Amino acid sequence: MLRVKNTICGETIAPACEYCEHGRRASDNVMILCTKKGLVAPTFCCRKYLYDPLRRVPRQQPKLPSFSPEDFSLD
């Protein structure tokens, strides 16, 4: 399997039609409609794969703790 170096996030991402420039979500929101291969699985990858960073949904960041004004006082 090929890996694409994501320079924006600094990690490697496995190629998948879900992140490809040629793929669009089908009406069932499970399969991908590829302009090159037709209806494919989201994890499928072909030779025409072209990574589109705007299609990738980033992982959710952990919640920050809430602070009160007393936490910032110098008493």
PDB file of N, CA, C, O and CB in Angstrom:
ATOM      1  N   MET A   1       0.836  -1.180   0.000  1.00  0.00           N
ATOM      2  CA  MET A   1       0.000   0.000   0.000  1.00  0.00           C
ATOM      3  C   MET A   1       0.883   1.246   0.000  1.00  0.00           C
ATOM      4  O   MET A   1       1.882   1.305   0.716  1.00  0.00           O
ATOM      5  CB  MET A   1      -0.952  -0.004   1.214  1.00  0.00           C
ATOM      6  N   LEU A   2       0.525   2.200  -0.773  1.00  0.00           N
ATOM      7  CA  LEU A   2       1.256   3.460  -0.841  1.00  0.00           C
ATOM      8  C   LEU A   2       0.886   4.346   0.330  1.00  0.00           C
ATOM      9  O   LEU A   2      -0.231   4.281   0.844  1.00  0.00           O
ATOM     10  CB  LEU A   2       0.976   4.182  -2.163  1.00  0.00           C
ATOM     11  N   ARG A   3       1.803   5.149   0.736  1.00  0.00           N
ATOM     12  CA  ARG A   3       1.533   6.132   1.778  1.00  0.00           C
ATOM     13  C   ARG A   3       1.892   7.506   1.240  1.00  0.00           C
ATOM     14  O   ARG A   3       2.874   7.663   0.514  1.00  0.00           O
ATOM     15  CB  ARG A   3       2.327   5.814   3.082  1.00  0.00           C
ATOM     16  N   VAL A   4       1.102   8.483   1.597  1.00  0.00           N
ATOM     17  CA  VAL A   4       1.322   9.854   1.162  1.00  0.00           C
ATOM     18  C   VAL A   4       1.735  10.658   2.374  1.00  0.00           C
ATOM     19  O   VAL A   4       1.073  10.614   3.411  1.00  0.00           O
ATOM     20  CB  VAL A   4       0.051  10.458   0.485  1.00  0.00           C
ATOM     21  N   LYS A   5       2.820  11.387   2.249  1.00  0.00           N
ATOM     22  CA  LYS A   5       3.284  12.223   3.351  1.00  0.00           C
ATOM     23  C   LYS A   5       2.457  13.497   3.365  1.00  0.00           C
ATOM     24  O   LYS A   5       2.452  14.258   2.397  1.00  0.00           O
ATOM     25  CB  LYS A   5       4.805  12.544   3.223  1.00  0.00           C
ATOM     26  N   ASN A   6       1.768  13.718   4.456  1.00  0.00           N
ATOM     27  CA  ASN A   6       0.962  14.914   4.624  1.00  0.00           C
ATOM     28  C   ASN A   6       1.825  15.968   5.302  1.00  0.00           C
ATOM     29  O   ASN A   6       2.074  15.882   6.504  1.00  0.00           O
ATOM     30  CB  ASN A   6      -0.331  14.621   5.450  1.00  0.00           C
ATOM     31  N   THR A   7       2.280  16.950   4.557  1.00  0.00           N
ATOM     32  CA  THR A   7       3.167  17.954   5.116  1.00  0.00           C
ATOM     33  C   THR A   7       2.425  18.945   5.998  1.00  0.00           C
ATOM     34  O   THR A   7       3.049  19.637   6.803  1.00  0.00           O
ATOM     35  CB  THR A   7       3.878  18.686   4.010  1.00  0.00           C
ATOM     36  N   ILE A   8       1.115  19.027   5.864  1.00  0.00           N
ATOM     37  CA  ILE A   8       0.349  19.967   6.682  1.00  0.00           C
ATOM     38  C   ILE A   8       0.275  19.464   8.123  1.00  0.00           C
ATOM     39  O   ILE A   8       0.530  20.219   9.062  1.00  0.00           O
ATOM     40  CB  ILE A   8      -1.076  20.166   6.103  1.00  0.00           C
ATOM     41  N   CYS A   9      -0.073  18.199   8.295  1.00  0.00           N
ATOM     42  CA  CYS A   9      -0.217  17.632   9.634  1.00  0.00           C
ATOM     43  C   CYS A   9       1.039  16.932  10.118  1.00  0.00           C
ATOM     44  O   CYS A   9       1.149  16.634  11.307  1.00  0.00           O
ATOM     45  CB  CYS A   9      -1.365  16.668   9.659  1.00  0.00           C
ATOM     46  N   GLY A  10       1.989  16.659   9.235  1.00  0.00           N
ATOM     47  CA  GLY A  10       3.222  16.014   9.630  1.00  0.00           C
ATOM     48  C   GLY A  10       3.073  14.541   9.938  1.00  0.00           C
ATOM     49  O   GLY A  10       3.833  14.013  10.749  1.00  0.00           O
ATOM     50  N   GLU A  11       2.132  13.864   9.327  1.00  0.00           N
ATOM     51  CA  GLU A  11       1.923  12.444   9.558  1.00  0.00           C
ATOM     52  C   GLU A  11       1.642  11.768   8.221  1.00  0.00           C
ATOM     53  O   GLU A  11       1.325  12.433   7.234  1.00  0.00           O
ATOM     54  CB  GLU A  11       0.760  12.204  10.562  1.00  0.00           C
ATOM     55  N   THR A  12       1.756  10.473   8.195  1.00  0.00           N
ATOM     56  CA  THR A  12       1.453   9.756   6.962  1.00  0.00           C
ATOM     57  C   THR A  12       0.002   9.322   6.980  1.00  0.00           C
ATOM     58  O   THR A  12      -0.532   8.930   8.018  1.00  0.00           O
ATOM     59  CB  THR A  12       2.384   8.536   6.782  1.00  0.00           C
ATOM     60  N   ILE A  13      -0.625   9.396   5.827  1.00  0.00           N
ATOM     61  CA  ILE A  13      -2.035   9.059   5.664  1.00  0.00           C
ATOM     62  C   ILE A  13      -2.137   7.994   4.592  1.00  0.00           C
ATOM     63  O   ILE A  13      -1.569   8.143   3.510  1.00  0.00           O
ATOM     64  CB  ILE A  13      -2.890  10.314   5.296  1.00  0.00           C
ATOM     65  N   ALA A  14      -2.852   6.926   4.880  1.00  0.00           N
ATOM     66  CA  ALA A  14      -3.046   5.872   3.891  1.00  0.00           C
ATOM     67  C   ALA A  14      -3.941   6.405   2.770  1.00  0.00           C
ATOM     68  O   ALA A  14      -4.981   6.997   3.055  1.00  0.00           O
ATOM     69  CB  ALA A  14      -3.668   4.595   4.546  1.00  0.00           C
ATOM     70  N   PRO A  15      -3.565   6.211   1.507  1.00  0.00           N
ATOM     71  CA  PRO A  15      -4.392   6.685   0.403  1.00  0.00           C
ATOM     72  C   PRO A  15      -5.758   6.006   0.402  1.00  0.00           C
ATOM     73  O   PRO A  15      -5.860   4.799   0.617  1.00  0.00           O
ATOM     74  CB  PRO A  15      -3.687   6.443  -0.929  1.00  0.00           C
ATOM     75  N   ALA A  16      -6.782   6.776   0.163  1.00  0.00           N
ATOM     76  CA  ALA A  16      -8.150   6.263   0.096  1.00  0.00           C
ATOM     77  C   ALA A  16      -8.962   7.197  -0.777  1.00  0.00           C
ATOM     78  O   ALA A  16      -8.742   8.408  -0.774  1.00  0.00           O
ATOM     79  CB  ALA A  16      -8.785   6.129   1.517  1.00  0.00           C
ATOM     80  N   CYS A  17      -9.904   6.637  -1.526  1.00  0.00           N
ATOM     81  CA  CYS A  17     -10.753   7.448  -2.405  1.00  0.00           C
ATOM     82  C   CYS A  17     -11.550   8.478  -1.622  1.00  0.00           C
ATOM     83  O   CYS A  17     -12.026   9.464  -2.185  1.00  0.00           O
ATOM     84  CB  CYS A  17     -11.702   6.557  -3.194  1.00  0.00           C
ATOM     85  N   GLU A  18     -11.691   8.252  -0.350  1.00  0.00           N
ATOM     86  CA  GLU A  18     -12.389   9.201   0.514  1.00  0.00           C
ATOM     87  C   GLU A  18     -11.684  10.564   0.507  1.00  0.00           C
ATOM     88  O   GLU A  18     -12.337  11.596   0.660  1.00  0.00           O
ATOM     89  CB  GLU A  18     -12.476   8.652   1.953  1.00  0.00           C
ATOM     90  N   TYR A  19     -10.358  10.572   0.331  1.00  0.00           N
ATOM     91  CA  TYR A  19      -9.566  11.801   0.335  1.00  0.00           C
ATOM     92  C   TYR A  19      -9.104  12.208  -1.056  1.00  0.00           C
ATOM     93  O   TYR A  19      -8.322  13.150  -1.184  1.00  0.00           O
ATOM     94  CB  TYR A  19      -8.369  11.635   1.232  1.00  0.00           C
ATOM     95  N   CYS A  20      -9.558  11.536  -2.091  1.00  0.00           N
ATOM     96  CA  CYS A  20      -9.076  11.778  -3.449  1.00  0.00           C
ATOM     97  C   CYS A  20      -9.813  12.953  -4.100  1.00  0.00           C
ATOM     98  O   CYS A  20     -10.987  13.199  -3.825  1.00  0.00           O
ATOM     99  CB  CYS A  20      -9.243  10.515  -4.302  1.00  0.00           C
ATOM    100  N   GLU A  21      -9.112  13.654  -4.947  1.00  0.00           N
ATOM    101  CA  GLU A  21      -9.697  14.780  -5.667  1.00  0.00           C
ATOM    102  C   GLU A  21     -10.768  14.321  -6.658  1.00  0.00           C
ATOM    103  O   GLU A  21     -11.681  15.085  -6.970  1.00  0.00           O
ATOM    104  CB  GLU A  21      -8.606  15.555  -6.400  1.00  0.00           C
ATOM    105  N   HIS A  22     -10.671  13.101  -7.151  1.00  0.00           N
ATOM    106  CA  HIS A  22     -11.603  12.599  -8.153  1.00  0.00           C
ATOM    107  C   HIS A  22     -12.855  11.970  -7.551  1.00  0.00           C
ATOM    108  O   HIS A  22     -13.790  11.667  -8.292  1.00  0.00           O
ATOM    109  CB  HIS A  22     -10.913  11.595  -9.024  1.00  0.00           C
ATOM    110  N   GLY A  23     -12.909  11.763  -6.245  1.00  0.00           N
ATOM    111  CA  GLY A  23     -14.027  11.073  -5.605  1.00  0.00           C
ATOM    112  C   GLY A  23     -15.030  12.028  -4.990  1.00  0.00           C
ATOM    113  O   GLY A  23     -14.671  13.097  -4.496  1.00  0.00           O
ATOM    114  N   ARG A  24     -16.291  11.628  -5.027  1.00  0.00           N
ATOM    115  CA  ARG A  24     -17.389  12.363  -4.393  1.00  0.00           C
ATOM    116  C   ARG A  24     -18.238  11.359  -3.628  1.00  0.00           C
ATOM    117  O   ARG A  24     -18.364  10.212  -4.056  1.00  0.00           O
ATOM    118  CB  ARG A  24     -18.251  13.146  -5.453  1.00  0.00           C
ATOM    119  N   ARG A  25     -18.813  11.758  -2.526  1.00  0.00           N
ATOM    120  CA  ARG A  25     -19.688  10.875  -1.751  1.00  0.00           C
ATOM    121  C   ARG A  25     -20.934  10.537  -2.560  1.00  0.00           C
ATOM    122  O   ARG A  25     -21.515  11.407  -3.209  1.00  0.00           O
ATOM    123  CB  ARG A  25     -20.081  11.531  -0.404  1.00  0.00           C
ATOM    124  N   ALA A  26     -21.343   9.271  -2.518  1.00  0.00           N
ATOM    125  CA  ALA A  26     -22.581   8.841  -3.167  1.00  0.00           C
ATOM    126  C   ALA A  26     -23.761   9.242  -2.285  1.00  0.00           C
ATOM    127  O   ALA A  26     -23.570   9.698  -1.158  1.00  0.00           O
ATOM    128  CB  ALA A  26     -22.577   7.297  -3.426  1.00  0.00           C
ATOM    129  N   SER A  27     -24.968   9.075  -2.793  1.00  0.00           N
ATOM    130  CA  SER A  27     -26.161   9.488  -2.052  1.00  0.00           C
ATOM    131  C   SER A  27     -26.383   8.674  -0.782  1.00  0.00           C
ATOM    132  O   SER A  27     -27.081   9.134   0.122  1.00  0.00           O
ATOM    133  CB  SER A  27     -27.376   9.376  -2.937  1.00  0.00           C
ATOM    134  N   ASP A  28     -25.804   7.473  -0.691  1.00  0.00           N
ATOM    135  CA  ASP A  28     -25.960   6.658   0.518  1.00  0.00           C
ATOM    136  C   ASP A  28     -24.967   7.039   1.623  1.00  0.00           C
ATOM    137  O   ASP A  28     -25.024   6.475   2.716  1.00  0.00           O
ATOM    138  CB  ASP A  28     -25.793   5.188   0.171  1.00  0.00           C
ATOM    139  N   ASN A  29     -24.061   7.985   1.356  1.00  0.00           N
ATOM    140  CA  ASN A  29     -23.038   8.468   2.302  1.00  0.00           C
ATOM    141  C   ASN A  29     -22.093   7.386   2.779  1.00  0.00           C
ATOM    142  O   ASN A  29     -21.457   7.539   3.822  1.00  0.00           O
ATOM    143  CB  ASN A  29     -23.699   9.092   3.491  1.00  0.00           C
ATOM    144  N   VAL A  30     -21.988   6.280   2.026  1.00  0.00           N
ATOM    145  CA  VAL A  30     -21.040   5.217   2.362  1.00  0.00           C
ATOM    146  C   VAL A  30     -20.051   5.045   1.229  1.00  0.00           C
ATOM    147  O   VAL A  30     -18.843   5.094   1.460  1.00  0.00           O
ATOM    148  CB  VAL A  30     -21.771   3.886   2.649  1.00  0.00           C
ATOM    149  N   MET A  31     -20.521   4.849   0.027  1.00  0.00           N
ATOM    150  CA  MET A  31     -19.675   4.601  -1.131  1.00  0.00           C
ATOM    151  C   MET A  31     -19.187   5.926  -1.732  1.00  0.00           C
ATOM    152  O   MET A  31     -19.711   6.996  -1.422  1.00  0.00           O
ATOM    153  CB  MET A  31     -20.440   3.777  -2.188  1.00  0.00           C
ATOM    154  N   ILE A  32     -18.175   5.828  -2.596  1.00  0.00           N
ATOM    155  CA  ILE A  32     -17.582   6.990  -3.254  1.00  0.00           C
ATOM    156  C   ILE A  32     -17.824   6.873  -4.759  1.00  0.00           C
ATOM    157  O   ILE A  32     -17.633   5.805  -5.340  1.00  0.00           O
ATOM    158  CB  ILE A  32     -16.051   7.100  -2.938  1.00  0.00           C
ATOM    159  N   LEU A  33     -18.242   7.962  -5.383  1.00  0.00           N
ATOM    160  CA  LEU A  33     -18.379   8.012  -6.832  1.00  0.00           C
ATOM    161  C   LEU A  33     -17.102   8.603  -7.406  1.00  0.00           C
ATOM    162  O   LEU A  33     -16.842   9.797  -7.260  1.00  0.00           O
ATOM    163  CB  LEU A  33     -19.631   8.845  -7.260  1.00  0.00           C
ATOM    164  N   CYS A  34     -16.316   7.776  -8.051  1.00  0.00           N
ATOM    165  CA  CYS A  34     -15.042   8.186  -8.625  1.00  0.00           C
ATOM    166  C   CYS A  34     -15.250   8.533 -10.100  1.00  0.00           C
ATOM    167  O   CYS A  34     -15.934   7.800 -10.813  1.00  0.00           O
ATOM    168  CB  CYS A  34     -13.969   7.067  -8.461  1.00  0.00           C
ATOM    169  N   THR A  35     -14.675   9.628 -10.560  1.00  0.00           N
ATOM    170  CA  THR A  35     -14.799  10.003 -11.973  1.00  0.00           C
ATOM    171  C   THR A  35     -13.978   9.087 -12.864  1.00  0.00           C
ATOM    172  O   THR A  35     -14.201   9.047 -14.074  1.00  0.00           O
ATOM    173  CB  THR A  35     -14.364  11.452 -12.180  1.00  0.00           C
ATOM    174  N   LYS A  36     -13.041   8.358 -12.297  1.00  0.00           N
ATOM    175  CA  LYS A  36     -12.180   7.464 -13.072  1.00  0.00           C
ATOM    176  C   LYS A  36     -12.647   6.008 -13.026  1.00  0.00           C
ATOM    177  O   LYS A  36     -12.597   5.315 -14.042  1.00  0.00           O
ATOM    178  CB  LYS A  36     -10.757   7.555 -12.563  1.00  0.00           C
ATOM    179  N   LYS A  37     -13.099   5.535 -11.864  1.00  0.00           N
ATOM    180  CA  LYS A  37     -13.422   4.118 -11.670  1.00  0.00           C
ATOM    181  C   LYS A  37     -14.898   3.829 -11.411  1.00  0.00           C
ATOM    182  O   LYS A  37     -15.289   2.662 -11.405  1.00  0.00           O
ATOM    183  CB  LYS A  37     -12.627   3.586 -10.537  1.00  0.00           C
ATOM    184  N   GLY A  38     -15.720   4.835 -11.198  1.00  0.00           N
ATOM    185  CA  GLY A  38     -17.133   4.605 -10.910  1.00  0.00           C
ATOM    186  C   GLY A  38     -17.381   4.490  -9.419  1.00  0.00           C
ATOM    187  O   GLY A  38     -16.753   5.192  -8.626  1.00  0.00           O
ATOM    188  N   LEU A  39     -18.299   3.602  -9.032  1.00  0.00           N
ATOM    189  CA  LEU A  39     -18.667   3.425  -7.636  1.00  0.00           C
ATOM    190  C   LEU A  39     -17.648   2.522  -6.947  1.00  0.00           C
ATOM    191  O   LEU A  39     -17.465   1.373  -7.347  1.00  0.00           O
ATOM    192  CB  LEU A  39     -20.091   2.834  -7.514  1.00  0.00           C
ATOM    193  N   VAL A  40     -16.982   3.042  -5.908  1.00  0.00           N
ATOM    194  CA  VAL A  40     -15.938   2.300  -5.199  1.00  0.00           C
ATOM    195  C   VAL A  40     -16.110   2.465  -3.693  1.00  0.00           C
ATOM    196  O   VAL A  40     -16.858   3.324  -3.227  1.00  0.00           O
ATOM    197  CB  VAL A  40     -14.533   2.775  -5.638  1.00  0.00           C
ATOM    198  N   ALA A  41     -15.404   1.627  -2.948  1.00  0.00           N
ATOM    199  CA  ALA A  41     -15.408   1.723  -1.483  1.00  0.00           C
ATOM    200  C   ALA A  41     -14.561   2.919  -1.041  1.00  0.00           C
ATOM    201  O   ALA A  41     -13.651   3.321  -1.766  1.00  0.00           O
ATOM    202  CB  ALA A  41     -14.872   0.407  -0.840  1.00  0.00           C
ATOM    203  N   PRO A  42     -14.838   3.491   0.121  1.00  0.00           N
ATOM    204  CA  PRO A  42     -14.066   4.648   0.593  1.00  0.00           C
ATOM    205  C   PRO A  42     -12.589   4.351   0.800  1.00  0.00           C
ATOM    206  O   PRO A  42     -11.764   5.261   0.710  1.00  0.00           O
ATOM    207  CB  PRO A  42     -14.648   5.152   1.879  1.00  0.00           C
ATOM    208  N   THR A  43     -12.234   3.091   1.076  1.00  0.00           N
ATOM    209  CA  THR A  43     -10.842   2.740   1.322  1.00  0.00           C
ATOM    210  C   THR A  43     -10.103   2.333   0.051  1.00  0.00           C
ATOM    211  O   THR A  43      -8.900   2.077   0.100  1.00  0.00           O
ATOM    212  CB  THR A  43     -10.770   1.623   2.329  1.00  0.00           C
ATOM    213  N   PHE A  44     -10.790   2.269  -1.079  1.00  0.00           N
ATOM    214  CA  PHE A  44     -10.174   1.892  -2.349  1.00  0.00           C
ATOM    215  C   PHE A  44      -9.211   2.987  -2.799  1.00  0.00           C
ATOM    216  O   PHE A  44      -9.386   4.157  -2.456  1.00  0.00           O
ATOM    217  CB  PHE A  44     -11.256   1.637  -3.431  1.00  0.00           C
ATOM    218  N   CYS A  45      -8.191   2.601  -3.572  1.00  0.00           N
ATOM    219  CA  CYS A  45      -7.224   3.557  -4.106  1.00  0.00           C
ATOM    220  C   CYS A  45      -6.732   3.045  -5.456  1.00  0.00           C
ATOM    221  O   CYS A  45      -6.403   1.866  -5.583  1.00  0.00           O
ATOM    222  CB  CYS A  45      -6.029   3.770  -3.116  1.00  0.00           C
ATOM    223  N   CYS A  46      -6.677   3.910  -6.463  1.00  0.00           N
ATOM    224  CA  CYS A  46      -6.206   3.512  -7.792  1.00  0.00           C
ATOM    225  C   CYS A  46      -4.983   4.350  -8.190  1.00  0.00           C
ATOM    226  O   CYS A  46      -4.487   5.152  -7.399  1.00  0.00           O
ATOM    227  CB  CYS A  46      -7.341   3.670  -8.845  1.00  0.00           C
ATOM    228  N   ARG A  47      -4.512   4.156  -9.408  1.00  0.00           N
ATOM    229  CA  ARG A  47      -3.329   4.891  -9.888  1.00  0.00           C
ATOM    230  C   ARG A  47      -3.573   6.384 -10.054  1.00  0.00           C
ATOM    231  O   ARG A  47      -2.634   7.177  -9.996  1.00  0.00           O
ATOM    232  CB  ARG A  47      -2.870   4.318 -11.204  1.00  0.00           C
ATOM    233  N   LYS A  48      -4.812   6.766 -10.258  1.00  0.00           N
ATOM    234  CA  LYS A  48      -5.154   8.176 -10.465  1.00  0.00           C
ATOM    235  C   LYS A  48      -5.362   8.935  -9.156  1.00  0.00           C
ATOM    236  O   LYS A  48      -5.807  10.083  -9.164  1.00  0.00           O
ATOM    237  CB  LYS A  48      -6.404   8.280 -11.309  1.00  0.00           C
ATOM    238  N   TYR A  49      -5.043   8.298  -8.040  1.00  0.00           N
ATOM    239  CA  TYR A  49      -5.233   8.918  -6.725  1.00  0.00           C
ATOM    240  C   TYR A  49      -4.485  10.246  -6.642  1.00  0.00           C
ATOM    241  O   TYR A  49      -3.300  10.333  -6.964  1.00  0.00           O
ATOM    242  CB  TYR A  49      -4.758   7.969  -5.606  1.00  0.00           C
ATOM    243  N   LEU A  50      -5.199  11.267  -6.206  1.00  0.00           N
ATOM    244  CA  LEU A  50      -4.617  12.589  -6.017  1.00  0.00           C
ATOM    245  C   LEU A  50      -5.152  13.141  -4.700  1.00  0.00           C
ATOM    246  O   LEU A  50      -6.333  13.468  -4.588  1.00  0.00           O
ATOM    247  CB  LEU A  50      -4.952  13.548  -7.222  1.00  0.00           C
ATOM    248  N   TYR A  51      -4.281  13.240  -3.715  1.00  0.00           N
ATOM    249  CA  TYR A  51      -4.683  13.640  -2.363  1.00  0.00           C
ATOM    250  C   TYR A  51      -5.214  15.061  -2.344  1.00  0.00           C
ATOM    251  O   TYR A  51      -4.597  15.976  -2.889  1.00  0.00           O
ATOM    252  CB  TYR A  51      -3.508  13.513  -1.395  1.00  0.00           C
ATOM    253  N   ASP A  52      -6.373  15.237  -1.708  1.00  0.00           N
ATOM    254  CA  ASP A  52      -6.983  16.552  -1.529  1.00  0.00           C
ATOM    255  C   ASP A  52      -7.130  16.787  -0.028  1.00  0.00           C
ATOM    256  O   ASP A  52      -8.015  16.198   0.592  1.00  0.00           O
ATOM    257  CB  ASP A  52      -8.375  16.654  -2.267  1.00  0.00           C
ATOM    258  N   PRO A  53      -6.293  17.628   0.572  1.00  0.00           N
ATOM    259  CA  PRO A  53      -6.319  17.802   2.028  1.00  0.00           C
ATOM    260  C   PRO A  53      -7.618  18.395   2.559  1.00  0.00           C
ATOM    261  O   PRO A  53      -7.918  18.236   3.743  1.00  0.00           O
ATOM    262  CB  PRO A  53      -5.182  18.676   2.444  1.00  0.00           C
ATOM    263  N   LEU A  54      -8.393  19.067   1.727  1.00  0.00           N
ATOM    264  CA  LEU A  54      -9.639  19.666   2.197  1.00  0.00           C
ATOM    265  C   LEU A  54     -10.750  18.633   2.387  1.00  0.00           C
ATOM    266  O   LEU A  54     -11.766  18.940   3.010  1.00  0.00           O
ATOM    267  CB  LEU A  54     -10.094  20.731   1.223  1.00  0.00           C
ATOM    268  N   ARG A  55     -10.583  17.441   1.873  1.00  0.00           N
ATOM    269  CA  ARG A  55     -11.594  16.386   2.022  1.00  0.00           C
ATOM    270  C   ARG A  55     -11.435  15.605   3.318  1.00  0.00           C
ATOM    271  O   ARG A  55     -12.365  14.918   3.742  1.00  0.00           O
ATOM    272  CB  ARG A  55     -11.525  15.433   0.849  1.00  0.00           C
ATOM    273  N   ARG A  56     -10.303  15.696   3.935  1.00  0.00           N
ATOM    274  CA  ARG A  56     -10.032  14.923   5.137  1.00  0.00           C
ATOM    275  C   ARG A  56     -10.610  15.628   6.355  1.00  0.00           C
ATOM    276  O   ARG A  56     -10.384  16.821   6.556  1.00  0.00           O
ATOM    277  CB  ARG A  56      -8.524  14.699   5.311  1.00  0.00           C
ATOM    278  N   VAL A  57     -11.351  14.891   7.159  1.00  0.00           N
ATOM    279  CA  VAL A  57     -11.910  15.429   8.394  1.00  0.00           C
ATOM    280  C   VAL A  57     -10.885  15.194   9.492  1.00  0.00           C
ATOM    281  O   VAL A  57     -10.548  14.045   9.777  1.00  0.00           O
ATOM    282  CB  VAL A  57     -13.296  14.767   8.747  1.00  0.00           C
ATOM    283  N   PRO A  58     -10.377  16.263  10.120  1.00  0.00           N
ATOM    284  CA  PRO A  58      -9.343  16.082  11.143  1.00  0.00           C
ATOM    285  C   PRO A  58      -9.889  15.411  12.392  1.00  0.00           C
ATOM    286  O   PRO A  58     -11.083  15.473  12.687  1.00  0.00           O
ATOM    287  CB  PRO A  58      -8.729  17.420  11.511  1.00  0.00           C
ATOM    288  N   ARG A  59      -8.981  14.766  13.118  1.00  0.00           N
ATOM    289  CA  ARG A  59      -9.373  14.159  14.383  1.00  0.00           C
ATOM    290  C   ARG A  59      -9.808  15.255  15.346  1.00  0.00           C
ATOM    291  O   ARG A  59      -9.312  16.381  15.291  1.00  0.00           O
ATOM    292  CB  ARG A  59      -8.211  13.322  14.985  1.00  0.00           C
ATOM    293  N   GLN A  60     -10.734  14.913  16.220  1.00  0.00           N
ATOM    294  CA  GLN A  60     -11.231  15.883  17.185  1.00  0.00           C
ATOM    295  C   GLN A  60     -10.195  16.099  18.278  1.00  0.00           C
ATOM    296  O   GLN A  60      -9.650  15.142  18.827  1.00  0.00           O
ATOM    297  CB  GLN A  60     -12.569  15.419  17.791  1.00  0.00           C
ATOM    298  N   GLN A  61      -9.931  17.353  18.586  1.00  0.00           N
ATOM    299  CA  GLN A  61      -8.969  17.702  19.611  1.00  0.00           C
ATOM    300  C   GLN A  61      -9.582  17.499  20.992  1.00  0.00           C
ATOM    301  O   GLN A  61     -10.791  17.655  21.161  1.00  0.00           O
ATOM    302  CB  GLN A  61      -8.495  19.151  19.436  1.00  0.00           C
ATOM    303  N   PRO A  62      -8.762  17.152  21.979  1.00  0.00           N
ATOM    304  CA  PRO A  62      -9.305  16.994  23.334  1.00  0.00           C
ATOM    305  C   PRO A  62      -9.810  18.334  23.870  1.00  0.00           C
ATOM    306  O   PRO A  62      -9.297  19.395  23.515  1.00  0.00           O
ATOM    307  CB  PRO A  62      -8.233  16.409  24.284  1.00  0.00           C
ATOM    308  N   LYS A  63     -10.807  18.261  24.716  1.00  0.00           N
ATOM    309  CA  LYS A  63     -11.392  19.472  25.310  1.00  0.00           C
ATOM    310  C   LYS A  63     -10.415  20.086  26.302  1.00  0.00           C
ATOM    311  O   LYS A  63      -9.761  19.377  27.067  1.00  0.00           O
ATOM    312  CB  LYS A  63     -12.741  19.152  26.011  1.00  0.00           C
ATOM    313  N   LEU A  64     -10.325  21.397  26.279  1.00  0.00           N
ATOM    314  CA  LEU A  64      -9.491  22.114  27.235  1.00  0.00           C
ATOM    315  C   LEU A  64     -10.240  22.269  28.551  1.00  0.00           C
ATOM    316  O   LEU A  64     -11.466  22.386  28.545  1.00  0.00           O
ATOM    317  CB  LEU A  64      -9.075  23.495  26.679  1.00  0.00           C
ATOM    318  N   PRO A  65      -9.542  22.273  29.665  1.00  0.00           N
ATOM    319  CA  PRO A  65     -10.235  22.459  30.941  1.00  0.00           C
ATOM    320  C   PRO A  65     -10.756  23.888  31.052  1.00  0.00           C
ATOM    321  O   PRO A  65     -10.192  24.816  30.472  1.00  0.00           O
ATOM    322  CB  PRO A  65      -9.295  22.135  32.126  1.00  0.00           C
ATOM    323  N   SER A  66     -11.820  24.046  31.791  1.00  0.00           N
ATOM    324  CA  SER A  66     -12.361  25.397  31.990  1.00  0.00           C
ATOM    325  C   SER A  66     -11.672  26.016  33.207  1.00  0.00           C
ATOM    326  O   SER A  66     -11.404  25.338  34.198  1.00  0.00           O
ATOM    327  CB  SER A  66     -13.925  25.366  32.183  1.00  0.00           C
ATOM    328  N   PHE A  67     -11.398  27.292  33.113  1.00  0.00           N
ATOM    329  CA  PHE A  67     -10.719  28.013  34.178  1.00  0.00           C
ATOM    330  C   PHE A  67     -11.652  29.067  34.763  1.00  0.00           C
ATOM    331  O   PHE A  67     -12.524  29.595  34.073  1.00  0.00           O
ATOM    332  CB  PHE A  67      -9.420  28.662  33.658  1.00  0.00           C
ATOM    333  N   SER A  68     -11.457  29.361  36.028  1.00  0.00           N
ATOM    334  CA  SER A  68     -12.218  30.417  36.692  1.00  0.00           C
ATOM    335  C   SER A  68     -11.277  31.603  36.929  1.00  0.00           C
ATOM    336  O   SER A  68     -10.060  31.446  36.840  1.00  0.00           O
ATOM    337  CB  SER A  68     -12.847  29.906  38.046  1.00  0.00           C
ATOM    338  N   PRO A  69     -11.819  32.775  37.227  1.00  0.00           N
ATOM    339  CA  PRO A  69     -10.964  33.939  37.505  1.00  0.00           C
ATOM    340  C   PRO A  69     -10.029  33.715  38.702  1.00  0.00           C
ATOM    341  O   PRO A  69      -8.956  34.314  38.764  1.00  0.00           O
ATOM    342  CB  PRO A  69     -11.832  35.168  37.760  1.00  0.00           C
ATOM    343  N   GLU A  70     -10.421  32.871  39.639  1.00  0.00           N
ATOM    344  CA  GLU A  70      -9.584  32.591  40.805  1.00  0.00           C
ATOM    345  C   GLU A  70      -8.303  31.832  40.408  1.00  0.00           C
ATOM    346  O   GLU A  70      -7.289  31.914  41.101  1.00  0.00           O
ATOM    347  CB  GLU A  70     -10.382  31.777  41.843  1.00  0.00           C
ATOM    348  N   ASP A  71      -8.359  31.124  39.332  1.00  0.00           N
ATOM    349  CA  ASP A  71      -7.179  30.406  38.869  1.00  0.00           C
ATOM    350  C   ASP A  71      -6.070  31.359  38.415  1.00  0.00           C
ATOM    351  O   ASP A  71      -4.898  30.982  38.383  1.00  0.00           O
ATOM    352  CB  ASP A  71      -7.556  29.470  37.732  1.00  0.00           C
ATOM    353  N   PHE A  72      -6.440  32.588  38.067  1.00  0.00           N
ATOM    354  CA  PHE A  72      -5.455  33.536  37.550  1.00  0.00           C
ATOM    355  C   PHE A  72      -5.079  34.611  38.578  1.00  0.00           C
ATOM    356  O   PHE A  72      -4.314  35.526  38.273  1.00  0.00           O
ATOM    357  CB  PHE A  72      -5.991  34.196  36.291  1.00  0.00           C
ATOM    358  N   SER A  73      -5.603  34.497  39.754  1.00  0.00           N
ATOM    359  CA  SER A  73      -5.266  35.491  40.786  1.00  0.00           C
ATOM    360  C   SER A  73      -3.947  35.108  41.471  1.00  0.00           C
ATOM    361  O   SER A  73      -3.572  33.935  41.489  1.00  0.00           O
ATOM    362  CB  SER A  73      -6.415  35.605  41.841  1.00  0.00           C
ATOM    363  N   LEU A  74      -3.241  36.112  42.038  1.00  0.00           N
ATOM    364  CA  LEU A  74      -1.951  35.892  42.678  1.00  0.00           C
ATOM    365  C   LEU A  74      -2.073  35.950  44.206  1.00  0.00           C
ATOM    366  O   LEU A  74      -1.197  36.508  44.867  1.00  0.00           O
ATOM    367  CB  LEU A  74      -0.935  36.931  42.187  1.00  0.00           C
ATOM    368  N   ASP A  75      -3.095  35.408  44.752  1.00  0.00           N
ATOM    369  CA  ASP A  75      -3.305  35.432  46.224  1.00  0.00           C
ATOM    370  C   ASP A  75      -2.397  34.474  46.927  1.00  0.00           C
ATOM    371  O   ASP A  75      -2.441  34.368  48.153  1.00  0.00           O
ATOM    372  CB  ASP A  75      -4.747  35.098  46.575  1.00  0.00           C
TER     373      ASP A  75
END
